[in-house]
């Protein structure tokens, strides 16, 4: 362990435990409570200062994290590391005593549930031994730590209860009596402890004391709460009176949710005959599934529907909808069996066969129900309405539970509904059935990963899972966390006891054969999916198939229109969503509805798409990539010229007009749009590479490069260019463009050696294609690499050569940029006086062409020049105007760079408050952009404000 919170807060450096005090205590409490997720800095601040944070709070958090790393001897930042969202305490599953305690309790409870009482007692003893005191020594630092402490106290109470239960059932009843007396004195209203004490006293031959203890409990509850002991406690009391309390289990199974001391439910009366027509009530519910796992939240929500239903005129109708394989039917039966005692008159089950080739007709379904209720010996009415009326008459005075499995439409369900509010109807369907009046709806998705692993363990045995836990996690992930696929794969493992889990995991890793593996007897995931697909209209089937060509990330709805070349794509979207084959994922920051396919559904859709032929798939991919290029150009309209704008004309094939118009309705805020579409854009690049769309794919990434540059998305920039460089069919111009863009992305991230090589290769590629401007721009990039490496003569030669080409071709924006670059080189050479006319010319050209971004960059450079020349007031004026322009352009990265240079200038002018404010804002913006090195430079300068500030290096 490295951190202990069960008692005083302590950190270990591997040799000694050190107490954590002061503000570091609150910061560590926030990190521990939020792990294993990152703790954003703003949330840490809320935890530490509870809404009353000073302006210096980010800097103080930074300092506290630094001290914690020192206590941990975490020199490389592996244990307490930076992340995109803040800081992440990464000590592994057992690095914090609270995590180790929770893991030990979970293991003990698992053993308890399986009846391994000795093992359960030992595991729980070991877990409870970790407590050195109340969490955080009884004073949790911050709200999130308080919530964690409460959870831990509750888990401790659960562990103590089950440990005592295990000891009682192992025959140690006499040994636990004193401890139970102490617990009861501390918790007088906890009946579970009282029941344990009653059983322990009785089994120890102290029957009279047990009866006296029950009397004390009854008096306490009556006086303090005005209530009686629960039915479970009364049952134990009655068994003591009758002297028929069962003996200790001595190792037999004992359920964690119904301990052995809760001897069993009270006897229930046999229900009256149902509907007045049958000799015995109808009981058609299928048996439950013994290995049912998870769905805790869904079951709780469904049970709340039952509790809250108040209508006396209409039954409760609950619709469980979802994609094939999500376990809707299993969950419906599980819920029905859990509430069946509420409906003693009739419990009916009916398969509506909604996804079969012949869905059940209402007349036939009504006949089946009427016969189940005993309507034999008389002819049935012929019409649907008459049969439905007869059904309502038979159920009018009854409390009926009805499970309608696999409904296709609301029209199948409506004639089957009972007439009164005392009945409950549970419907499963792959469609949402939103046209079913008054129904409560619950969408059923795949299982959470932990529940999926639990289901697999219950099928194949926990011991087998524990031998290869990583392989088990991979298997359920490859099953898409779908209950149906996990049951199939689990059944295959049961039938192959000698197989290691790794062998099956390797077979499932091949996506091309994954669906073929998911077949076992009558269980077949592919066949189940096809039942849904083949019931769709032809255009919806085409949309489903082609959607499978996309990646796993969500996309806006218009993508379906581009795939199918169909401007009426919204109707097809609705059909696929209603069929449970496409999932609404979310609404993004620019207001677009986004959709995705479950991984296994997508694999099936892709198989079907490939069966349609390569020409169909390639044409669909080309339309999608072309549409994305069109949209990126749309987002760039009106933006400043960029060194990385594509050198060729836009793609000749624009997307379908209706699709383009729909897509252009999104918010034109380019940063927000790009943030929403990052993953989808990279998926489009992968699509272009997969289908060898060399020119459309290259145009897309070249059009993206300026946006990536503006938003400092260097990883995306690099990834997109590397993907397309591996695409077959690139010509020399394509390769030159991609190599130049990749070189720039590497230059920004410090890969100077590779950047120089790529710029050189780009220049050679452009020269071979006779593209003079492309070669010159590659040479300009190489000049920047030389400048950063200190090879200033070579840098100046490259920049001047490139400038001559821009002057010759009349490219004024790039001429302005290169004149500024030469000015920077001259400053680096120690010749600021020579640099000034180059900057002045760059500024004049930028203003003549209306290039506000280049104007702002040049003013920022002039600010640095004036400071180097010992004129801080002139430097501050240039930087102030630069900041105004960058803020008007919403360029946060360049704003942060200007602020970073402004801080030292204001410090030179003895404006410490202004310098601190500028550097704090710069640090915040760098953090949002993921530029950790620049953020740390700001923090260092802030810490040095009391001393001399050193100017940051020129960007």
HUPEFEN-V281370 format. One record per helix or strand of 3 or more residues. SS is the DSSP state (2 for helix, 1 for strand). FROM is the first residue (numbers start at 0). LEN is the number of residues. If there is no record, write none. Layout:
SS_FROM_LEN, SS_FROM_LEN
//
This chain:
1_9_3, 1_16_3, 2_21_13, 2_40_9, 2_56_16, 1_79_4, 1_85_4, 2_96_17, 2_116_12, 2_135_3, 2_142_27, 2_173_13, 2_190_13, 2_206_18, 2_230_12, 2_295_13, 1_315_6, 2_327_15, 1_345_6, 2_361_11, 2_383_12, 1_399_8, 2_409_5, 1_423_6, 1_439_4, 2_448_12, 2_461_6, 2_468_10, 2_482_12, 2_500_9, 2_510_7, 2_524_9, 2_537_10, 2_557_7, 2_568_10, 1_582_5, 1_592_4, 2_598_13, 2_613_23, 2_656_7, 2_669_21, 2_693_17, 2_713_12, 2_731_17, 2_751_17, 2_771_17, 2_791_18, 2_811_17, 2_831_18, 2_851_17, 2_871_17, 2_891_17, 2_911_18, 2_931_12
//
